[in-house]
Amino acid sequence: MTKKKLTALALLLVLGIASVSIAQEPPAAMRVLVVDSTKTFLSTMRVGGLVGALKQVGLFEVDVRLSDVSSSFVDPLEGLSRPSDVMPYAAILVVPRGVDDGSAQWIWVVTDGLDRLSPGERTGVAVISQVVNQVFDGVGTATGVTDDLFPAFLWAVYVQEGWMNE
């Protein structure tokens, strides 16, 4: 091959690699809200560990909201409005009050149905569930919309209230 052909081939190779790199931008971070309804120091520390672990993964943009509810099955965002400067969330994790005393064993992972989520969001939900199960090992288990009716009910409410994407 001549020098011109080699230069042209190298230039095409560089442009091809650059175009593939541009086309494969990393996906946007999945927006997650963690709602902490726990009342004990140990549970609050677990929630802090959960938030830290999710942020460290790098796939999530995580916000936290504290909630004071009377029982595990009360909507922790009831009566609250999503601030207008905050975009809706793809997932909301509800850590219920009952995790403190063992009366609730679930940490609800509230999302749209898995068949309606993008592949990236489904992966995000799987990662969230794994992290929840590790942080709350023996105390609580991640439970989503395909496992229980309560997260599905909360999803419907949160979509209506503007907390979540439809």
Helices and strands as residue ranges (DSSP letters): H 3-23, E 30-36, H 41-57, E 60-66, E 91-95, G 97-99, E 106-110, G 114-116, H 119-135, E 141-144, H 149-160
